[in-house]
Structures are given as structure tokens and as C-alpha cells.
């Protein structure tokens, strides 16, 4: 069984292919991730703690819950800035997002072909984001940042993925 997240694992991972056209993805802690380095905020402390945080993220639901909730809480108290919603939540995608979605589709086709070649089933499970589950949190987030709600479609990624899967059966 292999799983990956169509959000940050691909969208936030930099380019998915190197200059020769070869994919720059690999498996880390059982997750499919870009092998290209991500820009790290937080400097040396964040870089040093990254393996530990990755370990806990993959193995501890409590860690993920507390990390996510403390992030929201510290933003509410002004201890850290609110981050703008990810670009993949926007109704209108930029050329960069259209390119990344195209790359993701290509990888999905490759994964489907690989599983078929190895006589395995390829299953895509679509999971909601925290804001799709807790709409009130999304509304508070949008209000706190004074953003136009009509600019965002939280279901867009799932709609695109479902449409892609339907047409590539």
C-alpha cells in the first residue's frame, strides 16, 4: 500500500521533474515526497528538528493534532502570522498551479500503470481538509485575514481529482 497527499506533498515540494524530465520524487518514512530540498523557514533549529518532527508526524495522531491546533492558537494570539490559504484552494488557478496539477495527473497515470503492471489495484481515496470538516474554522480564518470568501473553493482539489479519475478509468 502506498499513499500520498495531493496537497503539500506535490504542490509545496518544488518542481516534480528535473531538467532531464526525470521525476524527483521518492519515498521517505513511507510517504511519497519530492527529493528536491524544500525551503525551510525557521533556520537551523527547524532543520535540526525536521527528522524528529517528520517521525512524529508519521506516527503520532496526538502530535499532529496538537501541532495543528497550537499553530491556529498562536496565530490567534499574534505569536505567529496567519498564512494565506494555499494556492490550490483558489477558484482560479495560476499558470503555475495548472502546471503542477498537470504534473500530478502524470504521476497518477504512472502510478496506475505501475500498479497494473504488478497486478495490483490502484485506489485513490479523497480525504477532506480540516476546513472542509470544520466550516466554522474556515469562516473564522477568512474573516481574520479579511479575505473574499468567493475567491476560494475548498472542494476544488477533490472535484478535479474525481473528474480526472472518472475520465481515466
C-alpha positions as CSV (number, residue, x, y, z in Angstrom):
1,X,0.0,0.0,0.0
2,X,1.3,3.4,-0.9
3,X,-0.3,6.8,-0.1
4,X,0.4,10.4,-0.9
5,X,-1.2,13.7,-0.3
6,X,-2.1,15.7,-3.4
7,X,-1.8,18.9,-1.4
8,X,1.6,19.8,0.1
9,X,3.4,16.7,-0.9
10,X,3.3,17.9,-4.5
11,X,2.2,21.5,-4.6
12,X,4.7,22.6,-1.9
13,X,7.5,20.4,-3.0
14,X,9.1,22.4,-5.8
15,X,9.3,21.1,-9.3
16,X,8.4,17.4,-9.8
17,X,10.8,16.8,-12.6
18,X,14.5,17.7,-13.0
19,X,15.9,19.3,-16.1
20,X,16.2,16.0,-17.9
21,X,12.5,15.2,-17.3
22,X,13.1,12.6,-14.7
23,X,10.8,12.7,-11.7
24,X,12.3,14.0,-8.5
25,X,10.1,12.0,-6.1
26,X,11.0,9.3,-3.6
27,X,9.7,7.6,-0.5
28,X,10.5,9.0,2.9
29,X,9.1,7.4,6.1
30,X,6.6,5.6,3.9
31,X,5.4,8.8,2.2
32,X,5.9,9.8,-1.4
33,X,7.8,13.1,-1.3
34,X,9.8,15.3,-3.5
35,X,13.6,14.5,-3.3
36,X,14.3,18.2,-4.0
37,X,15.0,20.2,-0.9
38,X,12.3,22.5,0.3
39,X,13.0,26.0,1.5
40,X,12.9,25.8,5.3
41,X,11.6,28.6,7.4
42,X,13.0,28.8,10.9
43,X,16.6,28.3,10.1
44,X,18.9,25.8,11.9
45,X,16.6,24.8,14.7
46,X,13.9,23.8,12.2
47,X,16.4,22.0,10.1
48,X,17.8,20.1,13.1
49,X,14.3,19.1,14.4
50,X,12.9,18.2,11.0
51,X,13.7,14.4,11.2
52,X,12.1,14.3,14.7
53,X,9.0,16.2,13.5
54,X,8.7,14.0,10.4
55,X,9.0,10.9,12.6
56,X,6.2,12.2,15.0
57,X,4.0,13.4,12.1
58,X,4.0,10.0,10.5
59,X,3.4,8.1,13.8
60,X,1.5,10.2,16.3
61,X,-2.0,11.5,15.8
62,X,-1.7,13.4,19.1
63,X,1.4,15.2,17.8
64,X,-0.4,16.2,14.6
65,X,-3.5,17.3,16.5
66,X,-1.5,19.4,18.9
67,X,0.8,20.9,16.2
68,X,-2.2,21.9,14.1
69,X,-4.2,23.4,17.0
70,X,-1.2,25.2,18.5
71,X,-0.5,26.8,15.1
72,X,-4.0,28.1,14.9
73,X,-4.0,29.3,18.5
74,X,-0.6,31.0,18.3
75,X,-1.9,32.8,15.2
76,X,-5.0,34.0,17.0
77,X,-2.8,35.5,19.8
78,X,-0.5,37.2,17.3
79,X,2.5,34.9,18.2
80,X,2.9,33.9,14.5
81,X,1.5,35.3,11.3
82,X,-1.6,33.9,9.7
83,X,-0.7,32.1,6.5
84,X,-2.7,32.9,3.4
85,X,-4.8,29.9,2.2
86,X,-2.8,27.7,-0.2
87,X,-3.0,28.5,-3.8
88,X,-4.7,25.2,-4.5
89,X,-7.8,26.5,-2.6
90,X,-8.3,29.3,-5.1
91,X,-11.2,29.3,-7.5
92,X,-9.0,30.4,-10.4
93,X,-5.6,28.6,-10.7
94,X,-2.5,30.4,-11.8
95,X,-0.4,29.0,-14.7
96,X,1.9,27.6,-12.1
97,X,-0.9,25.7,-10.4
98,X,-2.2,24.4,-13.7
99,X,1.3,23.1,-14.5
100,X,1.5,21.4,-11.1
101,X,-1.9,19.8,-11.5
102,X,-0.8,18.5,-14.9
103,X,2.3,17.1,-13.3
104,X,0.3,15.4,-10.6
105,X,-2.0,13.9,-13.2
106,X,1.0,12.5,-15.0
107,X,2.3,11.0,-11.8
108,X,-1.1,9.4,-11.0
109,X,-1.2,7.9,-14.5
110,X,2.3,6.5,-13.9
111,X,1.3,5.1,-10.5
112,X,-1.8,3.5,-12.0
113,X,0.3,1.9,-14.8
114,X,2.9,0.6,-12.3
115,X,0.2,-1.0,-10.1
116,X,-1.5,-2.6,-13.1
117,X,1.9,-3.9,-14.4
118,X,2.4,-5.5,-11.0
119,X,-1.1,-6.9,-10.9
120,X,-2.2,-4.6,-8.0
121,X,-5.2,-2.4,-7.6
122,X,-4.8,1.3,-7.7
123,X,-7.2,3.1,-5.4
124,X,-7.5,6.8,-4.8
125,X,-9.1,7.9,-1.6
126,X,-10.1,11.6,-1.3
127,X,-9.9,13.0,2.2
128,X,-11.2,16.3,3.3
129,X,-9.1,19.1,4.7
130,X,-9.7,20.3,8.3
131,X,-11.6,23.4,6.9
132,X,-13.9,21.2,4.9
133,X,-14.8,19.3,8.1
134,X,-14.9,22.3,10.3
135,X,-16.5,25.0,8.2
136,X,-16.7,27.4,11.1
137,X,-12.9,27.4,11.4
138,X,-12.7,28.3,7.7
139,X,-15.1,31.1,8.1
140,X,-13.1,32.4,11.1
141,X,-9.9,32.1,9.2
142,X,-11.2,34.0,6.2
143,X,-12.7,36.7,8.5
144,X,-9.4,37.1,10.4
145,X,-7.5,37.7,7.2
146,X,-10.2,39.9,5.7
147,X,-10.3,37.8,2.6
148,X,-13.0,37.5,0.0
149,X,-14.7,34.1,0.6
150,X,-15.8,33.8,-3.1
151,X,-12.1,33.7,-4.1
152,X,-11.8,30.2,-2.6
153,X,-13.3,26.8,-3.3
154,X,-12.3,24.3,-0.7
155,X,-13.7,21.4,-2.8
156,X,-11.8,22.2,-6.0
157,X,-9.0,19.7,-5.5
158,X,-11.4,16.9,-4.8
159,X,-13.5,17.9,-7.8
160,X,-10.5,18.0,-10.1
161,X,-9.2,14.6,-8.8
162,X,-12.7,13.0,-9.0
163,X,-13.1,14.3,-12.6
164,X,-9.6,13.1,-13.5
165,X,-10.2,9.6,-12.1
166,X,-13.6,9.4,-13.8
167,X,-12.1,10.2,-17.2
168,X,-9.0,8.0,-16.9
169,X,-10.6,4.7,-15.7
